[in-house]
Amino acid sequence: MFAKYDLLQDRHSRQEYSIVNPDHQITSKRLLAALHRSLELAKPEVPGLAWLIPLAEGYLDPTGIHVVWVFNTRASLTNALEAGSGRLLYQLTATALREAHMQVDDIAVNVHFDTEEDCQHENQGNWQSRLSIRYYPAREMDEVQAGQGGDISSKLPSAS
């Protein structure tokens, strides 16, 4: 299971667009299947990884796809990033996007991290509320770690 609410939270109606563009449904299904495989591969390798949330802005424009990898606690997120697991999650996300025939220039724009602990503390465990008030693309990656010890800038994938 990816998340505790609807997958691919579009700001536009998926149903209306899918009627107009059947390719949207195919791409969406491909992406969800690829992300599911990514999650299954990552969980045994990344301690504390709980699930992921795929978010879509617009009509599955690759720059509007955002994947939030959710950890159980801030400590497990910090430990995973310090151990270099962030690179694996970036790579798995990039692979999933490629499998869905979506090309992105900078995968760091599409990948975000969050924790159950932060959602519980800041949003009383309500992920729908948390995601509706958060704008992940506008967040700098080091903000995820603010006050949690450690700079994750060294964990971002190199530009190549």
C-alpha positions in Angstrom: 0.0 0.0 0.0 1.4 3.4 -0.9 -0.5 5.8 1.3 -3.4 6.1 3.6 -5.5 8.1 1.1 -6.0 8.4 -2.7 -3.0 7.9 -4.9 -1.9 10.5 -7.4 -3.7 13.4 -5.8 -4.4 15.5 -8.9 -5.4 19.2 -8.6 -7.6 18.4 -11.6 -10.1 15.7 -12.0 -8.5 12.5 -13.1 -11.7 11.1 -14.3 -12.6 14.0 -16.6 -9.1 14.1 -18.1 -8.9 10.3 -18.5 -12.1 10.4 -20.6 -10.4 12.9 -22.9 -7.0 11.4 -22.9 -6.7 7.6 -22.4 -2.9 7.8 -22.5 -3.2 9.5 -19.1 -4.7 6.4 -17.6 -2.0 4.2 -19.1 0.8 6.5 -17.9 -0.8 6.7 -14.4 -1.1 2.9 -14.1 2.5 2.4 -15.4 3.8 4.9 -12.9 1.9 3.5 -9.9 3.1 -0.1 -10.8 6.7 1.2 -11.1 6.5 3.1 -7.8 5.0 0.0 -6.1 8.0 -2.0 -7.3 10.3 0.7 -6.1 8.8 0.7 -2.6 9.0 -3.1 -2.4 12.7 -3.0 -3.4 13.5 -0.1 -0.9 11.7 -1.4 2.2 14.2 -4.2 3.0 17.2 -2.0 2.2 16.1 1.2 4.1 15.3 0.8 7.8 12.4 2.9 9.0 10.9 3.4 5.5 7.2 3.1 5.9 5.5 4.0 2.5 5.5 6.5 -0.3 3.0 9.0 -1.6 2.9 9.8 -5.3 1.6 13.3 -6.0 0.7 14.8 -9.4 0.2 18.4 -10.4 -1.7 18.8 -13.6 -1.8 16.0 -16.1 1.2 13.8 -15.3 3.7 16.3 -16.6 7.0 14.8 -15.3 8.0 18.0 -13.6 4.7 17.9 -11.7 5.2 14.4 -10.3 6.4 14.3 -6.7 7.2 11.3 -4.7 7.2 11.6 -0.9 9.1 8.8 0.8 7.7 8.5 4.3 9.6 7.2 7.3 8.3 6.2 10.7 10.4 8.7 12.6 12.7 11.7 12.2 15.5 9.6 13.6 15.0 6.8 11.0 14.9 9.4 8.2 18.1 11.0 9.5 19.8 7.7 9.8 18.8 6.6 6.3 20.1 9.7 4.7 23.3 9.6 6.7 23.8 6.0 5.6 23.4 7.0 1.9 19.9 5.5 1.4 18.7 8.8 0.0 20.7 8.0 -3.2 18.8 4.6 -3.5 15.4 6.4 -3.2 16.4 8.9 -5.8 17.5 6.2 -8.1 14.4 4.1 -7.6 12.2 7.1 -8.2 14.1 8.0 -11.4 13.8 4.4 -12.6 10.0 4.4 -11.9 9.6 7.6 -13.9 11.5 6.1 -16.8 9.4 3.0 -16.7 6.4 5.2 -17.0 8.0 6.9 -20.0 8.6 10.1 -18.1 11.9 12.0 -18.4 13.0 14.5 -15.7 16.1 16.7 -15.8 16.7 16.8 -12.1 15.3 14.0 -9.9 15.9 16.0 -6.7 12.9 18.2 -7.7 10.7 15.1 -7.7 11.8 13.4 -4.5 10.8 14.5 -1.0 11.0 13.0 2.5 8.6 13.2 5.4 7.8 11.2 8.5 4.8 9.7 10.3 6.2 11.3 13.5 6.0 14.8 11.9 2.6 14.3 10.5 1.4 13.1 13.9 2.9 16.0 15.7 2.0 18.8 13.2 -1.3 17.4 11.7 -2.6 15.0 14.3 -1.8 12.1 11.9 -4.0 13.5 9.1 -2.0 13.0 5.9 -4.7 14.5 3.7 -4.6 17.7 5.7 -0.8 17.6 5.8 -0.5 17.2 2.1 -3.1 19.9 1.3 -1.3 22.5 3.3 2.2 21.5 2.2 3.7 22.3 -1.1 6.6 19.8 -1.4 8.1 21.2 -4.7 8.7 24.6 -3.0 10.5 23.0 -0.1 14.3 22.9 -0.1 15.6 19.4 0.8 17.7 20.7 3.7 14.5 22.0 5.3 13.4 18.4 5.9 16.4 18.0 8.1 16.2 21.4 9.9 16.8 20.9 13.6 17.3 17.2 13.2 21.1 17.1 12.9 22.8 16.6 9.7 22.9 18.3 6.3 21.5 16.2 3.5 23.0 18.3 0.7 25.7 15.8 0.4 23.0 13.1 0.0 21.5 14.7 -3.1 22.3 13.0 -6.4 25.2 14.5 -8.3 24.3 16.5 -11.5 25.3 14.2 -14.3 
